């Protein structure tokens, strides 16, 4: 049984998590056309245009991989936090 203190805290935690997930989703929304435009702008006039374009793609791929790794770490931390919360509640006798 949840105490009156735990219910608002749980609701606040859920709101923050959903808001963060929504924010990450919006931040990741860029079209291929936008990316191509930015790459062309960055490489315009370069003697090594193809190499520059490949480097731009490499940076974008690496950035995406880093974001995915951070999301995985955040998900693992959230699972650990939930496990700890359940353990604390079990020790208190709330379950």
C-alpha positions as CSV (number, residue, x, y, z in Angstrom):
1,X,0.0,0.0,0.0
2,X,1.4,3.4,-1.0
3,X,1.5,6.2,1.5
4,X,0.2,9.7,0.6
5,X,3.8,10.9,0.2
6,X,4.7,8.2,-2.3
7,X,1.8,8.7,-4.8
8,X,2.7,12.3,-5.7
9,X,6.4,11.4,-5.9
10,X,5.6,8.5,-8.3
11,X,3.4,10.7,-10.4
12,X,6.1,13.4,-10.6
13,X,8.8,10.8,-11.6
14,X,6.5,9.4,-14.3
15,X,5.8,12.9,-15.7
16,X,9.5,13.8,-15.8
17,X,10.3,10.5,-17.6
18,X,7.6,10.9,-20.2
19,X,8.5,14.6,-20.7
20,X,12.2,13.6,-21.2
21,X,11.3,10.9,-23.7
22,X,9.2,13.3,-25.6
23,X,11.9,15.9,-25.7
24,X,14.5,13.4,-26.9
25,X,12.1,12.3,-29.7
26,X,11.6,15.9,-30.9
27,X,15.3,16.7,-30.7
28,X,16.1,13.7,-32.9
29,X,13.7,14.7,-35.7
30,X,15.7,15.9,-38.7
31,X,15.0,15.0,-42.2
32,X,17.6,13.5,-44.7
33,X,17.1,16.7,-46.8
34,X,18.1,18.9,-43.8
35,X,21.2,16.7,-43.1
36,X,22.2,16.8,-46.8
37,X,21.8,20.6,-46.9
38,X,24.0,21.0,-43.8
39,X,26.6,18.6,-45.2
40,X,26.7,20.4,-48.5
41,X,27.0,23.8,-46.8
42,X,29.9,22.5,-44.6
43,X,31.7,21.0,-47.6
44,X,31.0,23.7,-50.2
45,X,34.2,24.7,-51.9
46,X,36.3,21.9,-50.4
47,X,39.0,20.4,-52.6
48,X,38.2,17.0,-51.1
49,X,34.4,17.3,-51.3
50,X,33.7,13.5,-51.2
51,X,36.0,13.0,-48.3
52,X,34.4,15.9,-46.5
53,X,30.9,14.4,-47.1
54,X,32.1,11.1,-45.8
55,X,33.5,12.7,-42.7
56,X,30.2,14.5,-42.1
57,X,28.4,11.2,-42.3
58,X,30.9,9.6,-39.9
59,X,30.4,12.4,-37.4
60,X,26.6,12.0,-37.6
61,X,26.8,8.2,-37.2
62,X,29.1,8.5,-34.2
63,X,26.8,11.1,-32.6
64,X,23.8,8.8,-33.1
65,X,25.7,5.9,-31.6
66,X,26.6,8.0,-28.6
67,X,23.0,9.0,-28.1
68,X,21.8,5.4,-28.3
69,X,24.4,4.4,-25.7
70,X,23.3,7.2,-23.4
71,X,19.7,6.1,-23.8
72,X,20.7,2.5,-23.0
73,X,22.6,3.6,-19.8
74,X,19.6,5.8,-18.8
75,X,17.2,2.8,-19.3
76,X,19.5,0.6,-17.2
77,X,19.7,3.2,-14.5
78,X,15.9,3.6,-14.5
79,X,15.5,-0.2,-14.1
80,X,18.0,-0.2,-11.2
81,X,16.2,2.7,-9.5
82,X,12.9,0.9,-9.8
83,X,14.4,-2.3,-8.4
84,X,15.8,-0.3,-5.4
85,X,12.5,1.4,-4.8
86,X,10.7,-2.0,-4.8
87,X,13.4,-3.4,-2.4
88,X,12.9,-0.4,0.0
89,X,9.2,-0.8,-0.1
90,X,9.5,-4.6,0.5
91,X,11.7,-4.0,3.5
92,X,9.2,-1.4,4.9
93,X,6.4,-3.9,4.4
94,X,4.5,-1.8,1.9
95,X,4.2,-4.7,-0.4
